Amino acid sequence: MLDFHHSWPYERVMSDIYFEECPFCHRSPVMIPIRKKAIEEAFEGIKTHIIMPCCHEKIVIESMDGDYIWTTQALR
Ligand SMILES: [Zn+2]
């Protein structure tokens, strides 16, 4: 079951993924270090993780859609 508290919006500019604001340290905007292949897999529901470049917090992404990442931990 997808829970809104476990989601975070992202922006896609060309092949880059950005968060308008980091859910942890609230820096903005933050470019997310994620491989194209990992993005494709996340869309298929294959877990991947990212380390925020701003504060080094880890986010485990369970899946992704066109607007949001869906994570194992609550971000809101
Ligand atoms: Zn941060």
N, CA, C, O and the ligand as a Tripos MOL2 file, in Angstrom:
@<TRIPOS>MOLECULE
protein
  305   303    77     0     0
PROTEIN
NO_CHARGES

@<TRIPOS>ATOM
      1 N           0.8520   -1.1960    0.0000 N.3       1 MET1
      2 CA          0.0000    0.0000    0.0000 C.3       1 MET1
      3 C           0.8830    1.2390    0.0000 C.2       1 MET1
      4 O           1.7480    1.3830    0.8640 O.2       1 MET1
      5 N           0.6760    2.1230   -0.9480 N.am      2 LEU2
      6 CA          1.4840    3.3350   -1.0040 C.3       2 LEU2
      7 C           0.9360    4.3700   -0.0290 C.2       2 LEU2
      8 O          -0.2540    4.6840   -0.0240 O.2       2 LEU2
      9 N           1.8310    4.8830    0.7840 N.am      3 ASP3
     10 CA          1.4690    5.8410    1.8210 C.3       3 ASP3
     11 C           2.0790    7.1880    1.4490 C.2       3 ASP3
     12 O           3.2770    7.2950    1.1900 O.2       3 ASP3
     13 N           1.2310    8.2100    1.4280 N.am      4 PHE4
     14 CA          1.6680    9.5540    1.0490 C.3       4 PHE4
     15 C           2.8520   10.0320    1.8830 C.2       4 PHE4
     16 O           3.7100   10.7640    1.3920 O.2       4 PHE4
     17 N           2.8920    9.6110    3.1560 N.am      5 HIS5
     18 CA          3.9990   10.0210    4.0290 C.3       5 HIS5
     19 C           5.3330    9.4470    3.5790 C.2       5 HIS5
     20 O           6.3970    9.9100    3.9890 O.2       5 HIS5
     21 N           5.2560    8.4320    2.7300 N.am      6 HIS6
     22 CA          6.4690    7.7870    2.2330 C.3       6 HIS6
     23 C           6.8000    8.2350    0.8160 C.2       6 HIS6
     24 O           7.5110    7.5500    0.0820 O.2       6 HIS6
     25 N           6.2780    9.3840    0.4510 N.am      7 SER7
     26 CA          6.5330    9.8750   -0.9020 C.3       7 SER7
     27 C           7.2360   11.2250   -0.8450 C.2       7 SER7
     28 O           7.1690   11.9470    0.1500 O.2       7 SER7
     29 N           7.9060   11.5360   -1.9370 N.am      8 TRP8
     30 CA          8.5390   12.8410   -2.0280 C.3       8 TRP8
     31 C           8.5470   13.2490   -3.5070 C.2       8 TRP8
     32 O           8.9140   12.4500   -4.3680 O.2       8 TRP8
     33 N           8.1440   14.4840   -3.8000 N.am      9 PRO9
     34 CA          8.0830   14.8830   -5.2080 C.3       9 PRO9
     35 C           9.4680   15.1510   -5.7910 C.2       9 PRO9
     36 O          10.3830   15.5750   -5.0850 O.2       9 PRO9
     37 N           9.6030   14.9040   -7.0500 N.am     10 TYR10
     38 CA         10.8590   15.2280   -7.7130 C.3      10 TYR10
     39 C          10.5850   15.9210   -9.0380 C.2      10 TYR10
     40 O           9.4790   15.8670   -9.5760 O.2      10 TYR10
     41 N          11.6060   16.5610   -9.5400 N.am     11 GLU11
     42 CA         11.5490   17.2020  -10.8540 C.3      11 GLU11
     43 C          12.5680   16.5080  -11.7290 C.2      11 GLU11
     44 O          13.6360   16.1130  -11.2630 O.2      11 GLU11
     45 N          12.2380   16.3630  -12.9820 N.am     12 ARG12
     46 CA         13.1680   15.7560  -13.9260 C.3      12 ARG12
     47 C          13.5320   16.8080  -14.9640 C.2      12 ARG12
     48 O          12.6670   17.3660  -15.6390 O.2      12 ARG12
     49 N          14.8390   17.0690  -15.0790 N.am     13 VAL13
     50 CA         15.3280   18.0050  -16.0850 C.3      13 VAL13
     51 C          16.3070   17.2300  -16.9620 C.2      13 VAL13
     52 O          17.3960   16.8630  -16.5220 O.2      13 VAL13
     53 N          15.9050   16.9900  -18.1990 N.am     14 MET14
     54 CA         16.6500   16.0990  -19.0890 C.3      14 MET14
     55 C          16.7720   14.7500  -18.3750 C.2      14 MET14
     56 O          15.7570   14.1330  -18.0530 O.2      14 MET14
     57 N          17.9810   14.2930  -18.1280 N.am     15 SER15
     58 CA         18.1120   12.9900  -17.4580 C.3      15 SER15
     59 C          18.4350   13.1510  -15.9760 C.2      15 SER15
     60 O          18.7110   12.1670  -15.2900 O.2      15 SER15
     61 N          18.4020   14.3770  -15.4840 N.am     16 ASP16
     62 CA         18.7200   14.6130  -14.0730 C.3      16 ASP16
     63 C          17.4560   14.6790  -13.2170 C.2      16 ASP16
     64 O          16.4100   15.1680  -13.6440 O.2      16 ASP16
     65 N          17.5940   14.1690  -11.9940 N.am     17 ILE17
     66 CA         16.4970   14.1810  -11.0320 C.3      17 ILE17
     67 C          16.8400   15.1790   -9.9220 C.2      17 ILE17
     68 O          17.9320   15.1540   -9.3540 O.2      17 ILE17
     69 N          15.8930   16.0430   -9.6350 N.am     18 TYR18
     70 CA         16.0810   17.0400   -8.5760 C.3      18 TYR18
     71 C          14.9820   16.9440   -7.5480 C.2      18 TYR18
     72 O          13.8430   16.6150   -7.8800 O.2      18 TYR18
     73 N          15.3130   17.2300   -6.2900 N.am     19 PHE19
     74 CA         14.2910   17.5050   -5.2870 C.3      19 PHE19
     75 C          14.2210   19.0170   -5.1460 C.2      19 PHE19
     76 O          15.2460   19.6940   -5.0620 O.2      19 PHE19
     77 N          13.0210   19.5270   -5.1220 N.am     20 GLU20
     78 CA         12.8320   20.9620   -4.8920 C.3      20 GLU20
     79 C          13.3830   21.3250   -3.5160 C.2      20 GLU20
     80 O          13.9000   22.4210   -3.2980 O.2      20 GLU20
     81 N          13.2550   20.3640   -2.5920 N.am     21 GLU21
     82 CA         13.7540   20.5690   -1.2370 C.3      21 GLU21
     83 C          14.1410   19.2170   -0.6470 C.2      21 GLU21
     84 O          13.4270   18.2310   -0.8250 O.2      21 GLU21
     85 N          15.2620   19.1730    0.0480 N.am     22 CYS22
     86 CA         15.6740   17.9340    0.7190 C.3      22 CYS22
     87 C          14.7420   17.6850    1.9100 C.2      22 CYS22
     88 O          14.5060   18.5950    2.7040 O.2      22 CYS22
     89 N          14.2080   16.4580    2.0460 N.am     23 PRO23
     90 CA         13.3030   16.1660    3.1720 C.3      23 PRO23
     91 C          13.9950   16.1830    4.5330 C.2      23 PRO23
     92 O          13.3270   16.2340    5.5660 O.2      23 PRO23
     93 N          15.3140   16.1400    4.5410 N.am     24 PHE24
     94 CA         16.0550   16.0760    5.8060 C.3      24 PHE24
     95 C          16.6110   17.4310    6.2210 C.2      24 PHE24
     96 O          16.3160   17.9190    7.3130 O.2      24 PHE24
     97 N          17.4120   18.0380    5.3550 N.am     25 CYS25
     98 CA         18.0720   19.2870    5.7560 C.3      25 CYS25
     99 C          17.4330   20.5140    5.0920 C.2      25 CYS25
    100 O          17.8200   21.6490    5.3690 O.2      25 CYS25
    101 N          16.4540   20.2710    4.2150 N.am     26 HIS26
    102 CA         15.6720   21.3380    3.5940 C.3      26 HIS26
    103 C          16.4660   22.2390    2.6630 C.2      26 HIS26
    104 O          16.0330   23.3470    2.3470 O.2      26 HIS26
    105 N          17.6240   21.7670    2.2260 N.am     27 ARG27
    106 CA         18.3390   22.5190    1.2080 C.3      27 ARG27
    107 C          17.5680   22.4130   -0.1070 C.2      27 ARG27
    108 O          16.8560   21.4360   -0.3390 O.2      27 ARG27
    109 N          17.7130   23.4230   -0.9660 N.am     28 SER28
    110 CA         17.0400   23.3400   -2.2570 C.3      28 SER28
    111 C          17.7870   24.1330   -3.3180 C.2      28 SER28
    112 O          18.5020   25.0830   -3.0000 O.2      28 SER28
    113 N          17.6250   23.7460   -4.5680 N.am     29 PRO29
    114 CA         17.2210   22.3990   -4.9640 C.3      29 PRO29
    115 C          18.4090   21.4670   -4.8370 C.2      29 PRO29
    116 O          19.5530   21.9150   -4.7630 O.2      29 PRO29
    117 N          18.1410   20.1790   -4.8110 N.am     30 VAL30
    118 CA         19.2060   19.1990   -4.6650 C.3      30 VAL30
    119 C          19.1510   18.2160   -5.8350 C.2      30 VAL30
    120 O          18.1080   17.6170   -6.0990 O.2      30 VAL30
    121 N          20.2660   18.0550   -6.5280 N.am     31 MET31
    122 CA         20.3250   17.0710   -7.5970 C.3      31 MET31
    123 C          20.5930   15.7020   -6.9900 C.2      31 MET31
    124 O          21.4890   15.5410   -6.1620 O.2      31 MET31
    125 N          19.8050   14.7200   -7.4110 N.am     32 ILE32
    126 CA         19.8780   13.3890   -6.8160 C.3      32 ILE32
    127 C          20.8140   12.4830   -7.6170 C.2      32 ILE32
    128 O          20.6590   12.3300   -8.8280 O.2      32 ILE32
    129 N          21.7840   11.8840   -6.9260 N.am     33 PRO33
    130 CA         22.7010   10.9890   -7.6260 C.3      33 PRO33
    131 C          22.0760    9.6070   -7.8100 C.2      33 PRO33
    132 O          22.1400    8.7570   -6.9220 O.2      33 PRO33
    133 N          21.4730    9.4020   -8.9760 N.am     34 ILE34
    134 CA         20.8550    8.1080   -9.2500 C.3      34 ILE34
    135 C          21.1070    7.7630  -10.7180 C.2      34 ILE34
    136 O          20.9710    8.6110  -11.6000 O.2      34 ILE34
    137 N          21.4700    6.5240  -10.9590 N.am     35 ARG35
    138 CA         21.7640    6.0960  -12.3220 C.3      35 ARG35
    139 C          20.4700    5.9280  -13.1210 C.2      35 ARG35
    140 O          19.4090    5.6300  -12.5740 O.2      35 ARG35
    141 N          20.5980    6.1290  -14.4300 N.am     36 LYS36
    142 CA         19.4340    6.0000  -15.3100 C.3      36 LYS36
    143 C          18.8200    4.6060  -15.1640 C.2      36 LYS36
    144 O          17.5990    4.4500  -15.1380 O.2      36 LYS36
    145 N          19.6770    3.6140  -15.0720 N.am     37 LYS37
    146 CA         19.2030    2.2290  -14.9480 C.3      37 LYS37
    147 C          18.4140    2.0480  -13.6500 C.2      37 LYS37
    148 O          17.3900    1.3650  -13.6310 O.2      37 LYS37
    149 N          18.8950    2.6630  -12.5650 N.am     38 ALA38
    150 CA         18.2070    2.5540  -11.2740 C.3      38 ALA38
    151 C          16.8420    3.2400  -11.3440 C.2      38 ALA38
    152 O          15.8830    2.7840  -10.7220 O.2      38 ALA38
    153 N          16.7590    4.3300  -12.0960 N.am     39 ILE39
    154 CA         15.4640    5.0080  -12.2620 C.3      39 ILE39
    155 C          14.4930    4.0840  -12.9870 C.2      39 ILE39
    156 O          13.3450    3.9220  -12.5720 O.2      39 ILE39
    157 N          14.9610    3.4860  -14.0660 N.am     40 GLU40
    158 CA         14.1050    2.5630  -14.8300 C.3      40 GLU40
    159 C          13.6310    1.4160  -13.9510 C.2      40 GLU40
    160 O          12.4690    1.0150  -14.0120 O.2      40 GLU40
    161 N          14.5390    0.8910  -13.1310 N.am     41 GLU41
    162 CA         14.1810   -0.2170  -12.2490 C.3      41 GLU41
    163 C          13.1950    0.2140  -11.1680 C.2      41 GLU41
    164 O          12.2750   -0.5270  -10.8200 O.2      41 GLU41
    165 N          13.3980    1.4300  -10.6370 N.am     42 ALA42
    166 CA         12.4810    1.9440   -9.6130 C.3      42 ALA42
    167 C          11.0620    2.0540  -10.1820 C.2      42 ALA42
    168 O          10.0820    1.7950   -9.4840 O.2      42 ALA42
    169 N          10.9690    2.4420  -11.4550 N.am     43 PHE43
    170 CA          9.6500    2.5160  -12.0990 C.3      43 PHE43
    171 C           9.0020    1.1360  -12.1610 C.2      43 PHE43
    172 O           7.7770    1.0210  -12.1960 O.2      43 PHE43
    173 N           9.8170    0.1010  -12.1750 N.am     44 GLU44
    174 CA          9.2930   -1.2670  -12.2100 C.3      44 GLU44
    175 C           9.1420   -1.8390  -10.8060 C.2      44 GLU44
    176 O           8.7680   -3.0020  -10.6500 O.2      44 GLU44
    177 N           9.4300   -1.0300   -9.7750 N.am     45 GLY45
    178 CA          9.2470   -1.4790   -8.4070 C.3      45 GLY45
    179 C          10.4470   -2.2070   -7.8230 C.2      45 GLY45
    180 O          10.3340   -2.9060   -6.8160 O.2      45 GLY45
    181 N          11.5950   -2.0370   -8.4640 N.am     46 ILE46
    182 CA         12.8160   -2.6510   -7.9280 C.3      46 ILE46
    183 C          13.5060   -1.6260   -7.0380 C.2      46 ILE46
    184 O          13.7860   -0.5030   -7.4570 O.2      46 ILE46
    185 N          13.7740   -2.0350   -5.8050 N.am     47 LYS47
    186 CA         14.3440   -1.1210   -4.8140 C.3      47 LYS47
    187 C          15.7270   -0.6150   -5.2080 C.2      47 LYS47
    188 O          16.5290   -1.3360   -5.8010 O.2      47 LYS47
    189 N          15.9770    0.6280   -4.8660 N.am     48 THR48
    190 CA         17.3070    1.1930   -5.0210 C.3      48 THR48
    191 C          17.4910    2.1820   -3.8780 C.2      48 THR48
    192 O          16.5280    2.5200   -3.1900 O.2      48 THR48
    193 N          18.6960    2.6400   -3.6760 N.am     49 HIS49
    194 CA         18.8480    3.6430   -2.6280 C.3      49 HIS49
    195 C          19.7200    4.7860   -3.1280 C.2      49 HIS49
    196 O          20.5330    4.6350   -4.0390 O.2      49 HIS49
    197 N          19.5180    5.9190   -2.5000 N.am     50 ILE50
    198 CA         20.3240    7.0950   -2.8260 C.3      50 ILE50
    199 C          20.8690    7.6760   -1.5230 C.2      50 ILE50
    200 O          20.2830    7.5150   -0.4530 O.2      50 ILE50
    201 N          21.9880    8.3430   -1.6470 N.am     51 ILE51
    202 CA         22.5530    9.0830   -0.5250 C.3      51 ILE51
    203 C          22.4360   10.5510   -0.9010 C.2      51 ILE51
    204 O          22.9510   10.9820   -1.9340 O.2      51 ILE51
    205 N          21.7630   11.3050   -0.0650 N.am     52 MET52
    206 CA         21.5890   12.7180   -0.3680 C.3      52 MET52
    207 C          22.9600   13.4030   -0.3880 C.2      52 MET52
    208 O          23.7420   13.2440    0.5500 O.2      52 MET52
    209 N          23.2580   14.1630   -1.4460 N.am     53 PRO53
    210 CA         24.5650   14.8030   -1.5350 C.3      53 PRO53
    211 C          24.7230   15.9460   -0.5260 C.2      53 PRO53
    212 O          25.8440   16.3240   -0.1850 O.2      53 PRO53
    213 N          23.6080   16.4900   -0.0520 N.am     54 CYS54
    214 CA         23.6410   17.6450    0.8460 C.3      54 CYS54
    215 C          23.9480   17.2370    2.2870 C.2      54 CYS54
    216 O          24.7910   17.8550    2.9380 O.2      54 CYS54
    217 N          23.2760   16.2050    2.7890 N.am     55 CYS55
    218 CA         23.4020   15.8610    4.2080 C.3      55 CYS55
    219 C          23.7520   14.3900    4.4280 C.2      55 CYS55
    220 O          23.8370   13.9300    5.5670 O.2      55 CYS55
    221 N          23.9580   13.6430    3.3150 N.am     56 HIS56
    222 CA         24.3710   12.2430    3.3660 C.3      56 HIS56
    223 C          23.3710   11.3200    4.0410 C.2      56 HIS56
    224 O          23.7320   10.2370    4.5010 O.2      56 HIS56
    225 N          22.1130   11.7450    4.1000 N.am     57 GLU57
    226 CA         21.0650   10.8550    4.5880 C.3      57 GLU57
    227 C          20.7540    9.8370    3.4920 C.2      57 GLU57
    228 O          20.8080   10.1440    2.3020 O.2      57 GLU57
    229 N          20.4300    8.6250    3.9210 N.am     58 LYS58
    230 CA         20.1210    7.5740    2.9590 C.3      58 LYS58
    231 C          18.6140    7.4490    2.7660 C.2      58 LYS58
    232 O          17.8430    7.4740    3.7250 O.2      58 LYS58
    233 N          18.2160    7.3150    1.5180 N.am     59 ILE59
    234 CA         16.8110    7.0910    1.1990 C.3      59 ILE59
    235 C          16.7110    5.7870    0.4200 C.2      59 ILE59
    236 O          17.3950    5.6040   -0.5860 O.2      59 ILE59
    237 N          15.8530    4.8790    0.8900 N.am     60 VAL60
    238 CA         15.6060    3.6460    0.1470 C.3      60 VAL60
    239 C          14.3340    3.8480   -0.6800 C.2      60 VAL60
    240 O          13.2400    4.0250   -0.1430 O.2      60 VAL60
    241 N          14.5120    3.8150   -1.9880 N.am     61 ILE61
    242 CA         13.3950    4.0240   -2.9010 C.3      61 ILE61
    243 C          12.7810    2.6740   -3.2450 C.2      61 ILE61
    244 O          13.4500    1.7730   -3.7500 O.2      61 ILE61
    245 N          11.4850    2.5620   -2.9560 N.am     62 GLU62
    246 CA         10.7740    1.3140   -3.2740 C.3      62 GLU62
    247 C          10.2560    1.3420   -4.6950 C.2      62 GLU62
    248 O          10.2960    0.3430   -5.4130 O.2      62 GLU62
    249 N           9.7700    2.5050   -5.0830 N.am     63 SER63
    250 CA          9.3010    2.6490   -6.4510 C.3      63 SER63
    251 C           9.2430    4.1230   -6.7970 C.2      63 SER63
    252 O           9.4500    4.9910   -5.9500 O.2      63 SER63
    253 N           8.9600    4.3810   -8.0470 N.am     64 MET64
    254 CA          8.9450    5.7400   -8.5630 C.3      64 MET64
    255 C           7.8330    5.8540   -9.5790 C.2      64 MET64
    256 O           7.5760    4.9170  -10.3360 O.2      64 MET64
    257 N           7.1640    7.0120   -9.6000 N.am     65 ASP65
    258 CA          6.2470    7.2690  -10.7060 C.3      65 ASP65
    259 C           6.6760    8.5850  -11.3540 C.2      65 ASP65
    260 O           7.7730    9.0760  -11.0880 O.2      65 ASP65
    261 N           5.8420    9.1440  -12.1800 N.am     66 GLY66
    262 CA          6.2350   10.3300  -12.9300 C.3      66 GLY66
    263 C           6.4530   11.5730  -12.0810 C.2      66 GLY66
    264 O           7.0780   12.5320  -12.5340 O.2      66 GLY66
    265 N           5.9430   11.5650  -10.8510 N.am     67 ASP67
    266 CA          6.0340   12.7480  -10.0030 C.3      67 ASP67
    267 C           6.7230   12.5150   -8.6630 C.2      67 ASP67
    268 O           7.3010   13.4340   -8.0830 O.2      67 ASP67
    269 N           6.6560   11.2760   -8.1770 N.am     68 TYR68
    270 CA          7.1160   10.9990   -6.8160 C.3      68 TYR68
    271 C           8.0670    9.8110   -6.7570 C.2      68 TYR68
    272 O           8.0230    8.8970   -7.5810 O.2      68 TYR68
    273 N           8.9360    9.8680   -5.7340 N.am     69 ILE69
    274 CA          9.6030    8.6410   -5.3170 C.3      69 ILE69
    275 C           8.7940    8.1240   -4.1240 C.2      69 ILE69
    276 O           8.2070    8.9060   -3.3750 O.2      69 ILE69
    277 N           8.7710    6.8130   -3.9600 N.am     70 TRP70
    278 CA          8.0830    6.1670   -2.8310 C.3      70 TRP70
    279 C           9.1400    5.4190   -2.0490 C.2      70 TRP70
    280 O           9.8990    4.6280   -2.6100 O.2      70 TRP70
    281 N           9.1870    5.6750   -0.7350 N.am     71 THR71
    282 CA         10.3320    5.2290    0.0550 C.3      71 THR71
    283 C           9.9190    4.2870    1.1840 C.2      71 THR71
    284 O           8.7430    4.1900    1.5340 O.2      71 THR71
    285 N          10.9040    3.6010    1.7410 N.am     72 THR72
    286 CA         10.6050    2.6840    2.8570 C.3      72 THR72
    287 C          10.3760    3.4620    4.1420 C.2      72 THR72
    288 O           9.6190    3.0230    5.0070 O.2      72 THR72
    289 N          11.0270    4.6190    4.2740 N.am     73 GLN73
    290 CA         10.8490    5.3840    5.5060 C.3      73 GLN73
    291 C           9.9280    6.5800    5.2720 C.2      73 GLN73
    292 O           9.8280    7.0880    4.1550 O.2      73 GLN73
    293 N           9.2590    7.0210    6.3330 N.am     74 ALA74
    294 CA          8.3990    8.1900    6.2190 C.3      74 ALA74
    295 C           9.2650    9.4280    6.0510 C.2      74 ALA74
    296 O          10.2200    9.6300    6.8010 O.2      74 ALA74
    297 N           8.9360   10.2430    5.0840 N.am     75 LEU75
    298 CA          9.7010   11.4660    4.8350 C.3      75 LEU75
    299 C           8.9400   12.7070    5.2750 C.2      75 LEU75
    300 O           9.4940   13.8060    5.2930 O.2      75 LEU75
    301 N           7.6610   12.5330    5.6320 N.am     76 ARG76
    302 CA          6.8590   13.6900    6.0370 C.3      76 ARG76
    303 C           6.3770   13.5350    7.4770 C.2      76 ARG76
    304 O           5.6850   14.4120    7.9940 O.2      76 ARG76
    305 ZN         19.8340   17.1480    2.7200 Zn       77 ZN77
@<TRIPOS>BOND
     1     1     2 1
     2     2     3 1
     3     3     4 2
     4     3     5 am
     5     5     6 1
     6     6     7 1
     7     7     8 2
     8     7     9 am
     9     9    10 1
    10    10    11 1
    11    11    12 2
    12    11    13 am
    13    13    14 1
    14    14    15 1
    15    15    16 2
    16    15    17 am
    17    17    18 1
    18    18    19 1
    19    19    20 2
    20    19    21 am
    21    21    22 1
    22    22    23 1
    23    23    24 2
    24    23    25 am
    25    25    26 1
    26    26    27 1
    27    27    28 2
    28    27    29 am
    29    29    30 1
    30    30    31 1
    31    31    32 2
    32    31    33 am
    33    33    34 1
    34    34    35 1
    35    35    36 2
    36    35    37 am
    37    37    38 1
    38    38    39 1
    39    39    40 2
    40    39    41 am
    41    41    42 1
    42    42    43 1
    43    43    44 2
    44    43    45 am
    45    45    46 1
    46    46    47 1
    47    47    48 2
    48    47    49 am
    49    49    50 1
    50    50    51 1
    51    51    52 2
    52    51    53 am
    53    53    54 1
    54    54    55 1
    55    55    56 2
    56    55    57 am
    57    57    58 1
    58    58    59 1
    59    59    60 2
    60    59    61 am
    61    61    62 1
    62    62    63 1
    63    63    64 2
    64    63    65 am
    65    65    66 1
    66    66    67 1
    67    67    68 2
    68    67    69 am
    69    69    70 1
    70    70    71 1
    71    71    72 2
    72    71    73 am
    73    73    74 1
    74    74    75 1
    75    75    76 2
    76    75    77 am
    77    77    78 1
    78    78    79 1
    79    79    80 2
    80    79    81 am
    81    81    82 1
    82    82    83 1
    83    83    84 2
    84    83    85 am
    85    85    86 1
    86    86    87 1
    87    87    88 2
    88    87    89 am
    89    89    90 1
    90    90    91 1
    91    91    92 2
    92    91    93 am
    93    93    94 1
    94    94    95 1
    95    95    96 2
    96    95    97 am
    97    97    98 1
    98    98    99 1
    99    99   100 2
   100    99   101 am
   101   101   102 1
   102   102   103 1
   103   103   104 2
   104   103   105 am
   105   105   106 1
   106   106   107 1
   107   107   108 2
   108   107   109 am
   109   109   110 1
   110   110   111 1
   111   111   112 2
   112   111   113 am
   113   113   114 1
   114   114   115 1
   115   115   116 2
   116   115   117 am
   117   117   118 1
   118   118   119 1
   119   119   120 2
   120   119   121 am
   121   121   122 1
   122   122   123 1
   123   123   124 2
   124   123   125 am
   125   125   126 1
   126   126   127 1
   127   127   128 2
   128   127   129 am
   129   129   130 1
   130   130   131 1
   131   131   132 2
   132   131   133 am
   133   133   134 1
   134   134   135 1
   135   135   136 2
   136   135   137 am
   137   137   138 1
   138   138   139 1
   139   139   140 2
   140   139   141 am
   141   141   142 1
   142   142   143 1
   143   143   144 2
   144   143   145 am
   145   145   146 1
   146   146   147 1
   147   147   148 2
   148   147   149 am
   149   149   150 1
   150   150   151 1
   151   151   152 2
   152   151   153 am
   153   153   154 1
   154   154   155 1
   155   155   156 2
   156   155   157 am
   157   157   158 1
   158   158   159 1
   159   159   160 2
   160   159   161 am
   161   161   162 1
   162   162   163 1
   163   163   164 2
   164   163   165 am
   165   165   166 1
   166   166   167 1
   167   167   168 2
   168   167   169 am
   169   169   170 1
   170   170   171 1
   171   171   172 2
   172   171   173 am
   173   173   174 1
   174   174   175 1
   175   175   176 2
   176   175   177 am
   177   177   178 1
   178   178   179 1
   179   179   180 2
   180   179   181 am
   181   181   182 1
   182   182   183 1
   183   183   184 2
   184   183   185 am
   185   185   186 1
   186   186   187 1
   187   187   188 2
   188   187   189 am
   189   189   190 1
   190   190   191 1
   191   191   192 2
   192   191   193 am
   193   193   194 1
   194   194   195 1
   195   195   196 2
   196   195   197 am
   197   197   198 1
   198   198   199 1
   199   199   200 2
   200   199   201 am
   201   201   202 1
   202   202   203 1
   203   203   204 2
   204   203   205 am
   205   205   206 1
   206   206   207 1
   207   207   208 2
   208   207   209 am
   209   209   210 1
   210   210   211 1
   211   211   212 2
   212   211   213 am
   213   213   214 1
   214   214   215 1
   215   215   216 2
   216   215   217 am
   217   217   218 1
   218   218   219 1
   219   219   220 2
   220   219   221 am
   221   221   222 1
   222   222   223 1
   223   223   224 2
   224   223   225 am
   225   225   226 1
   226   226   227 1
   227   227   228 2
   228   227   229 am
   229   229   230 1
   230   230   231 1
   231   231   232 2
   232   231   233 am
   233   233   234 1
   234   234   235 1
   235   235   236 2
   236   235   237 am
   237   237   238 1
   238   238   239 1
   239   239   240 2
   240   239   241 am
   241   241   242 1
   242   242   243 1
   243   243   244 2
   244   243   245 am
   245   245   246 1
   246   246   247 1
   247   247   248 2
   248   247   249 am
   249   249   250 1
   250   250   251 1
   251   251   252 2
   252   251   253 am
   253   253   254 1
   254   254   255 1
   255   255   256 2
   256   255   257 am
   257   257   258 1
   258   258   259 1
   259   259   260 2
   260   259   261 am
   261   261   262 1
   262   262   263 1
   263   263   264 2
   264   263   265 am
   265   265   266 1
   266   266   267 1
   267   267   268 2
   268   267   269 am
   269   269   270 1
   270   270   271 1
   271   271   272 2
   272   271   273 am
   273   273   274 1
   274   274   275 1
   275   275   276 2
   276   275   277 am
   277   277   278 1
   278   278   279 1
   279   279   280 2
   280   279   281 am
   281   281   282 1
   282   282   283 1
   283   283   284 2
   284   283   285 am
   285   285   286 1
   286   286   287 1
   287   287   288 2
   288   287   289 am
   289   289   290 1
   290   290   291 1
   291   291   292 2
   292   291   293 am
   293   293   294 1
   294   294   295 1
   295   295   296 2
   296   295   297 am
   297   297   298 1
   298   298   299 1
   299   299   300 2
   300   299   301 am
   301   301   302 1
   302   302   303 1
   303   303   304 2
@<TRIPOS>SUBSTRUCTURE
     1 MET1         2 RESIDUE 1 A MET
     2 LEU2         6 RESIDUE 1 A LEU
     3 ASP3        10 RESIDUE 1 A ASP
     4 PHE4        14 RESIDUE 1 A PHE
     5 HIS5        18 RESIDUE 1 A HIS
     6 HIS6        22 RESIDUE 1 A HIS
     7 SER7        26 RESIDUE 1 A SER
     8 TRP8        30 RESIDUE 1 A TRP
     9 PRO9        34 RESIDUE 1 A PRO
    10 TYR10       38 RESIDUE 1 A TYR
    11 GLU11       42 RESIDUE 1 A GLU
    12 ARG12       46 RESIDUE 1 A ARG
    13 VAL13       50 RESIDUE 1 A VAL
    14 MET14       54 RESIDUE 1 A MET
    15 SER15       58 RESIDUE 1 A SER
    16 ASP16       62 RESIDUE 1 A ASP
    17 ILE17       66 RESIDUE 1 A ILE
    18 TYR18       70 RESIDUE 1 A TYR
    19 PHE19       74 RESIDUE 1 A PHE
    20 GLU20       78 RESIDUE 1 A GLU
    21 GLU21       82 RESIDUE 1 A GLU
    22 CYS22       86 RESIDUE 1 A CYS
    23 PRO23       90 RESIDUE 1 A PRO
    24 PHE24       94 RESIDUE 1 A PHE
    25 CYS25       98 RESIDUE 1 A CYS
    26 HIS26      102 RESIDUE 1 A HIS
    27 ARG27      106 RESIDUE 1 A ARG
    28 SER28      110 RESIDUE 1 A SER
    29 PRO29      114 RESIDUE 1 A PRO
    30 VAL30      118 RESIDUE 1 A VAL
    31 MET31      122 RESIDUE 1 A MET
    32 ILE32      126 RESIDUE 1 A ILE
    33 PRO33      130 RESIDUE 1 A PRO
    34 ILE34      134 RESIDUE 1 A ILE
    35 ARG35      138 RESIDUE 1 A ARG
    36 LYS36      142 RESIDUE 1 A LYS
    37 LYS37      146 RESIDUE 1 A LYS
    38 ALA38      150 RESIDUE 1 A ALA
    39 ILE39      154 RESIDUE 1 A ILE
    40 GLU40      158 RESIDUE 1 A GLU
    41 GLU41      162 RESIDUE 1 A GLU
    42 ALA42      166 RESIDUE 1 A ALA
    43 PHE43      170 RESIDUE 1 A PHE
    44 GLU44      174 RESIDUE 1 A GLU
    45 GLY45      178 RESIDUE 1 A GLY
    46 ILE46      182 RESIDUE 1 A ILE
    47 LYS47      186 RESIDUE 1 A LYS
    48 THR48      190 RESIDUE 1 A THR
    49 HIS49      194 RESIDUE 1 A HIS
    50 ILE50      198 RESIDUE 1 A ILE
    51 ILE51      202 RESIDUE 1 A ILE
    52 MET52      206 RESIDUE 1 A MET
    53 PRO53      210 RESIDUE 1 A PRO
    54 CYS54      214 RESIDUE 1 A CYS
    55 CYS55      218 RESIDUE 1 A CYS
    56 HIS56      222 RESIDUE 1 A HIS
    57 GLU57      226 RESIDUE 1 A GLU
    58 LYS58      230 RESIDUE 1 A LYS
    59 ILE59      234 RESIDUE 1 A ILE
    60 VAL60      238 RESIDUE 1 A VAL
    61 ILE61      242 RESIDUE 1 A ILE
    62 GLU62      246 RESIDUE 1 A GLU
    63 SER63      250 RESIDUE 1 A SER
    64 MET64      254 RESIDUE 1 A MET
    65 ASP65      258 RESIDUE 1 A ASP
    66 GLY66      262 RESIDUE 1 A GLY
    67 ASP67      266 RESIDUE 1 A ASP
    68 TYR68      270 RESIDUE 1 A TYR
    69 ILE69      274 RESIDUE 1 A ILE
    70 TRP70      278 RESIDUE 1 A TRP
    71 THR71      282 RESIDUE 1 A THR
    72 THR72      286 RESIDUE 1 A THR
    73 GLN73      290 RESIDUE 1 A GLN
    74 ALA74      294 RESIDUE 1 A ALA
    75 LEU75      298 RESIDUE 1 A LEU
    76 ARG76      302 RESIDUE 1 A ARG
    77 ZN77       305 GROUP 0 **** ****
